[in-house]
Amino acid sequence: MTHTLLNLSEISDFDDEADVVVIGYGMAGACAALEARRSGGDVLVVERASAGGGSSAVSSGLFYLGGGTDVQKSAGYDDNAENMYRFMTASMGMEKAGHIRRYCDDNVAHFNWLEAQGVPFERSYYPDKAVFLLSTEGLMSTGNEKVWPYRDIATPAPRGHQVQMAGESPGARAMESLLARCEEEGIRTSYDSVATALIRDDDGAIVGVAIRQTGHNKYYRARRGVLLATGGFGMNKAMLAEYFPDLPDTAEPLGTPYTDGSGIMLGMAAGASTSGMDGMIATASIYPPGQLIKGIIVNTLGRRFVAEDSYHGRTASFIMEQPGQRAFLIVDADIFAYPEITTANHELVDGFDTIEEMEERLGMPVGSLVQTVKDYSHYAAQGCDPLLKKHPDWLKPLDQGPWAAFDISYNRSNYLYITLGGLQTTRDAQVMNDKGAVIPGLYAAGACSAHIPHCGKSYASGMSLGPGSYFGRVAGRVMMGNAAPLSENGA
Ligand SMILES: Cc1cc2nc3c(=O)[nH]c(=O)nc-3n(C[C@H](O)[C@H](O)[C@H](O)COP(=O)(O)OP(=O)(O)OC[C@H]3O[C@@H](n4cnc5c(N)ncnc54)[C@H](O)[C@@H]3O)c2cc1C
């Protein structure tokens, strides 16, 4: 599909018009539509599928939220906006400090808003290490908060808020509530409609969208603006080849088939700039079970390169950078277990009576792994890790043979990923051009806009649905001329 830009003068007649036209009915689109409607707008949502939901509805339903939500409080965690801001800017960088500030300041209000829409979060805490839950606990740790150096910069607090639904896709429960609200409140929809071009007036403002619907072209006018909320680009082979030339064949994108970057291309055709397009969060976690974190991860040189207690996406990012994209998890008999996420396909290389034998079998330089295990165990016995500062909770000498190695290489195991790059936006969700100026009438939110974390090293689970829902809301308000921060409006 090609994505173009049309001039208003080329359109003789519009088929429909609304104050706000939202393209894409996932998390970001639904939240934007609700806010624009509640600000008095007539809202029309254009959705390519026959129903709303998008990737949001097949997701694990984790929202990265904090600052002292009721779920955090009931689990006994004392978080606040400043603490959350310190962690996020330290781990995700200052590039989007404005977005982070606004997100953190409004986070408790945003959590309350989600609950008020009927998105349920159980008051319960899952204390172990997991990637996603099949049970209904409302809170777990999903980021690098306890990882050095962040634990010294901000007080660690769990911020992964899981929607209350057992099973693999609690995101469906969240979308069910939000879409029901949209319908109740009179948000109009145009399903089976693919947006193919934005429409620009002589002043350079985006004033509508062209769609293709059951073999016909249609044109919708947007009196106050168009919001792109079309998701990421993991299913677009050409974009993947351009932005991830080293992507191995074994890596697989997560999402629906429509996660193909069409909104990003629509924006680019209108002169939008992009950011972080080479960023992804990939995952093939070694945990659960948590005991495997007490092992060490080494490259083909027999060297450690990432603190093993890192968030699984951070570990994956470091593995991608190793020679040949290869890495091994080494454990002793004390902590041996198979990784529980079987889709990751981490292969047990073998068990070994000595580290020397293991080192030889893995083709590592003579003495390299032996020295690494010796040094690590020496310091672990004293409760410290001078090299990578793994948290003492996860330290133990690897001194109980036999030993085992799992091959967790990026190009052999099965890493699943989502893309993080997208359209460059202001903290008011306005799309920017390559000179840093706002393109009037064009907004973006969710996974088609650049995520706050621009790579897996700084990602935390929930950093798509959390900011996607929040900045969707911001867009809906701003488009209707209501720019006040959410918390000041008592949201
Ligand atoms: C299995 C899985 C688990 C995940 N778990 C989590 C999690 O727990 N927490 C988290 O934060 N993130 C998670 N993610 C990522 C997260 O789900 C997505 O990044 C997020 O849902 C994106 O939301 P969105 O509103 O931007 O886009 P989407 O929810 O993908 O919605 C985009 C919509 O736009 C439509 N569309 C696309 N192009 C067009 C077009 N040209 N015209 C009209 N309509 C169009 C699509 O059909 C779709 O309905 C997960 C993803 C997957 C696949």
The ligand as an ORCA input file, in Angstrom:
! r2SCAN-3c Opt
* xyz 0 1
  C       1.308    -10.266     22.664
  C       1.601     -8.830     23.039
  C       1.724     -8.490     24.373
  C       1.989     -7.151     24.719
  N       1.973     -6.811     26.036
  C       2.103     -5.517     26.377
  C       1.924     -5.105     27.723
  O       1.590     -5.894     28.593
  N       2.117     -3.790     28.017
  C       2.448     -2.862     27.066
  O       2.605     -1.688     27.395
  N       2.580     -3.225     25.775
  C       2.390     -4.510     25.407
  N       2.465     -4.857     24.098
  C       2.641     -3.797     23.106
  C       1.336     -3.027     22.995
  O       0.266     -3.927     22.960
  C       1.277     -2.138     21.754
  O       2.456     -1.403     21.606
  C       0.081     -1.193     21.940
  O      -1.078     -1.978     22.077
  C      -0.064     -0.237     20.817
  O      -1.275      0.465     21.018
  P      -1.782      1.460     19.907
  O      -3.071      2.004     20.350
  O      -0.701      2.400     19.561
  O      -1.960      0.520     18.621
  P      -2.895     -0.751     18.376
  O      -3.521     -1.251     19.603
  O      -2.103     -1.707     17.555
  O      -4.048     -0.155     17.486
  C      -3.800      0.347     16.192
  C      -5.043      0.205     15.364
  O      -4.862      0.917     14.140
  C      -5.413      0.166     13.069
  N      -4.772      0.621     11.833
  C      -3.486      0.436     11.476
  N      -3.242      1.044     10.295
  C      -4.410      1.633      9.920
  C      -4.787      2.405      8.783
  N      -3.941      2.733      7.815
  N      -6.078      2.823      8.694
  C      -6.978      2.499      9.674
  N      -6.663      1.778     10.761
  C      -5.378      1.363     10.891
  C      -5.145     -1.265     13.459
  O      -6.002     -2.165     12.786
  C      -5.359     -1.226     14.968
  O      -6.673     -1.533     15.326
  C       2.188     -6.175     23.714
  C       2.052     -6.518     22.373
  C       1.709     -7.816     22.033
  C       1.455     -8.130     20.595
*
